Amino acid sequence: MLSLADIKPLHLADVTLPRGTPLEGQSCPVYGFVVTHTDGIVMIDTGVGGDHPGIEALYRPVRWPLADGLAELGIAPADVALVINTHLHFDHCGDNRLFPGRPIFAQRAEYEAAHAPDYTIPDWVDFPGAIYELVEGEREVLPGLTLIPTPGHTSGHQSVLLETSTGRIVIAGQAAYTASEYVNPEEAHARGLESAWDRQKCLESLRRLRELGPQRVYFSHDPTVWEAS
């Protein structure tokens, strides 16, 4: 069974929220997560890619390269067995390209949404060697590692449930923008529930995650880790 030590958050980037969006000018951290499973290393979200003038101009990202973060853990990109994307916005799939030939798990609804105009950076989704494993609903990908559909932020958002020796752990992705919003969704964050694709579905997804009874919850854009009291 997994232990807490098998789950490592990686701070992959800071982006500056662009003009005309909620909280413009503020810095927003971007996290990915490495899970060292007995059946292989799992990468959950891959941060912001490089070499895109539009992203550079709008978001002015400061990156900590994913390959470097993996190297600090003694892991090479080739060691990663599979990738999970909570969703396919540019700051969650940017370095999927490091993993050609490895299965990338995404909800089918999310993959379809990602092909709409102005949704994401297409080359960061469909790159040479990309192999998507499209899921419709809940699925146990590896023993003790289950994908949980949590639509709301996007139509195909998903979170990850991990069964560990210290209890259940959830990697919520952007199902909640912050730990505070996870606990108190009635106090919606300007970039969370307030700007969700579907607020009601987001609330239902947060309820679903809380009902799972996790001991710890990690978030894509908040360094705070929620812990059950």
VMD Tcl script that draws the C-alpha trace (Angstrom):
set ca {
  {0.00 0.00 0.00}
  {1.16 3.53 -0.71}
  {2.60 5.69 2.04}
  {2.58 9.45 2.41}
  {6.23 9.50 1.35}
  {5.23 8.08 -2.03}
  {3.38 11.30 -2.96}
  {5.51 14.31 -3.88}
  {4.15 17.71 -4.98}
  {6.34 19.54 -7.49}
  {6.19 23.33 -7.78}
  {6.43 23.63 -11.56}
  {5.68 27.28 -12.27}
  {4.35 30.61 -11.12}
  {2.13 32.46 -13.57}
  {0.97 36.06 -13.43}
  {-2.79 36.32 -13.81}
  {-3.49 38.36 -16.95}
  {-5.30 41.63 -17.42}
  {-9.07 41.38 -17.55}
  {-9.24 38.22 -15.42}
  {-10.11 37.85 -11.73}
  {-7.18 38.88 -9.50}
  {-5.18 40.20 -12.45}
  {-1.53 40.83 -11.69}
  {-1.37 38.33 -8.83}
  {1.00 35.38 -8.92}
  {-0.47 31.88 -9.08}
  {1.57 28.74 -8.33}
  {1.26 25.64 -10.49}
  {1.81 22.18 -9.01}
  {2.17 18.69 -10.39}
  {2.41 15.50 -8.34}
  {4.60 12.42 -8.50}
  {3.26 9.15 -7.12}
  {5.75 6.32 -6.66}
  {3.53 3.26 -6.97}
  {4.66 -0.35 -6.79}
  {3.42 -0.76 -10.38}
  {5.29 2.29 -11.71}
  {5.81 6.01 -11.32}
  {2.77 8.17 -12.03}
  {2.93 11.85 -13.02}
  {-0.20 13.87 -12.27}
  {-0.25 17.08 -14.34}
  {2.85 18.43 -16.05}
  {2.77 22.21 -15.68}
  {3.36 24.96 -18.22}
  {5.20 24.13 -21.44}
  {7.70 26.41 -23.11}
  {8.17 28.04 -26.49}
  {4.74 29.63 -26.87}
  {4.78 33.41 -27.39}
  {1.12 33.87 -26.46}
  {1.52 32.18 -23.08}
  {4.75 34.08 -22.42}
  {3.08 37.41 -23.14}
  {-0.15 36.77 -21.23}
  {1.04 34.84 -18.19}
  {4.79 35.60 -17.90}
  {5.46 32.15 -16.41}
  {8.46 31.46 -14.21}
  {9.17 27.75 -14.58}
  {10.94 25.09 -12.60}
  {11.37 22.47 -15.34}
  {9.59 19.21 -14.71}
  {12.61 17.17 -15.79}
  {14.70 18.94 -13.15}
  {12.10 18.32 -10.46}
  {12.00 14.64 -11.35}
  {15.80 14.46 -11.34}
  {15.88 15.76 -7.77}
  {13.79 12.71 -6.86}
  {16.14 10.40 -8.76}
  {13.61 9.96 -11.57}
  {14.11 10.39 -15.32}
  {11.18 11.12 -17.65}
  {11.71 7.65 -19.14}
  {11.01 6.15 -15.69}
  {7.45 7.50 -15.64}
  {4.97 4.72 -16.41}
  {1.89 6.83 -16.99}
  {0.55 10.38 -16.87}
  {-2.76 11.62 -15.49}
  {-4.13 15.03 -16.44}
  {-6.73 16.48 -14.09}
  {-7.68 18.56 -17.12}
  {-6.04 19.87 -20.27}
  {-5.67 23.60 -19.71}
  {-2.22 24.85 -20.71}
  {-0.85 24.91 -17.15}
  {-1.70 21.27 -16.52}
  {-0.54 19.55 -19.73}
  {2.36 21.71 -20.92}
  {5.07 19.11 -20.47}
  {3.08 16.04 -21.47}
  {5.51 16.10 -24.39}
  {8.21 14.66 -22.12}
  {6.34 11.35 -22.11}
  {5.85 10.08 -25.67}
  {4.63 6.52 -25.83}
  {3.34 6.53 -22.25}
  {-0.41 6.36 -21.63}
  {-1.97 9.69 -20.66}
  {-5.23 9.30 -18.75}
  {-7.89 11.95 -19.27}
  {-11.66 11.99 -19.24}
  {-13.09 11.68 -22.73}
  {-15.19 14.82 -22.20}
  {-12.02 16.75 -21.36}
  {-10.10 15.53 -24.40}
  {-13.01 16.50 -26.64}
  {-13.27 19.93 -24.99}
  {-9.54 20.48 -25.48}
  {-10.07 20.51 -29.24}
  {-12.34 23.55 -29.12}
  {-10.81 26.89 -30.14}
  {-8.91 28.82 -27.44}
  {-9.23 26.05 -24.85}
  {-5.59 25.09 -24.52}
  {-2.36 24.86 -26.54}
  {-3.10 22.12 -29.11}
  {0.55 21.16 -29.62}
  {0.90 20.47 -25.91}
  {-2.00 18.01 -26.08}
  {-1.51 16.28 -29.43}
  {2.25 15.91 -29.80}
  {4.19 13.19 -31.65}
  {3.96 9.98 -29.66}
  {0.98 11.08 -27.55}
  {-1.13 8.11 -26.44}
  {-4.33 9.02 -24.63}
  {-6.29 6.57 -22.55}
  {-9.73 8.16 -22.50}
  {-11.90 7.44 -19.49}
  {-15.64 7.90 -19.03}
  {-16.30 8.13 -15.33}
  {-14.53 6.53 -12.40}
  {-11.68 4.09 -12.99}
  {-9.07 2.35 -10.86}
  {-5.92 2.80 -12.97}
  {-3.57 1.00 -10.58}
  {-4.35 -0.77 -7.31}
  {-5.29 1.92 -4.83}
  {-5.18 4.73 -7.42}
  {-8.58 5.73 -8.79}
  {-9.69 8.50 -11.12}
  {-12.74 10.37 -9.81}
  {-14.66 12.56 -12.29}
  {-15.06 16.02 -10.76}
  {-16.58 18.24 -13.45}
  {-17.17 21.88 -12.72}
  {-13.96 23.77 -13.36}
  {-14.13 22.13 -16.80}
  {-16.54 19.62 -18.28}
  {-14.07 16.75 -17.99}
  {-12.09 17.59 -14.88}
  {-10.99 14.65 -12.76}
  {-9.32 14.18 -9.39}
  {-7.23 11.29 -8.08}
  {-8.02 9.15 -5.04}
  {-5.11 7.32 -3.38}
  {-5.51 4.59 -0.79}
  {-2.53 4.83 1.56}
  {-1.35 3.32 4.84}
  {-2.38 6.55 6.60}
  {-5.80 6.84 5.00}
  {-7.25 8.23 1.82}
  {-5.48 11.05 0.02}
  {-7.06 13.13 -2.74}
  {-5.24 15.11 -5.39}
  {-8.08 17.47 -6.18}
  {-6.44 19.31 -9.07}
  {-8.58 22.38 -9.66}
  {-11.82 20.92 -8.33}
  {-11.22 23.59 -5.68}
  {-8.89 26.51 -6.25}
  {-7.71 26.62 -2.65}
  {-7.91 24.56 0.52}
  {-10.19 27.25 1.94}
  {-12.63 26.89 -0.95}
  {-12.60 23.11 -0.51}
  {-13.71 23.53 3.11}
  {-16.01 26.52 2.62}
  {-17.36 26.53 -0.96}
  {-19.96 29.07 0.12}
  {-17.01 31.50 0.26}
  {-16.17 31.01 -3.41}
  {-12.77 32.00 -4.72}
  {-12.75 34.48 -7.61}
  {-10.80 32.01 -9.75}
  {-12.56 28.95 -8.40}
  {-16.30 28.56 -8.12}
  {-16.86 32.15 -9.20}
  {-15.39 31.47 -12.65}
  {-16.12 27.74 -13.04}
  {-17.46 26.29 -16.27}
  {-20.44 25.02 -14.23}
  {-20.77 26.21 -10.63}
  {-23.41 23.64 -9.67}
  {-21.38 20.72 -10.99}
  {-18.37 22.12 -9.17}
  {-20.30 22.12 -5.90}
  {-21.48 18.56 -6.53}
  {-17.88 17.48 -7.23}
  {-16.61 19.07 -4.01}
  {-19.36 17.27 -2.10}
  {-18.31 14.00 -3.72}
  {-14.67 14.50 -2.74}
  {-15.54 15.33 0.87}
  {-17.79 12.25 1.06}
  {-14.77 10.09 0.21}
  {-13.42 10.94 3.67}
  {-9.84 11.88 2.74}
  {-7.21 12.49 5.39}
  {-5.27 14.87 3.13}
  {-6.14 16.87 0.02}
  {-3.68 18.51 -2.40}
  {-4.49 21.30 -4.87}
  {-3.01 22.44 -8.18}
  {-2.85 26.14 -7.32}
  {-2.50 26.27 -3.56}
  {0.52 25.08 -1.55}
  {-1.72 24.53 1.49}
  {-2.49 20.87 2.09}
  {-5.85 20.29 3.77}
  {-5.74 17.72 6.58}
  {-8.59 16.16 8.48}
  {-8.64 17.16 12.11}
}
mol new
graphics top color blue
foreach p $ca { graphics top sphere $p radius 0.5 }
foreach p [lrange $ca 0 end-1] q [lrange $ca 1 end] { graphics top cylinder $p $q radius 0.2 }
display resetview
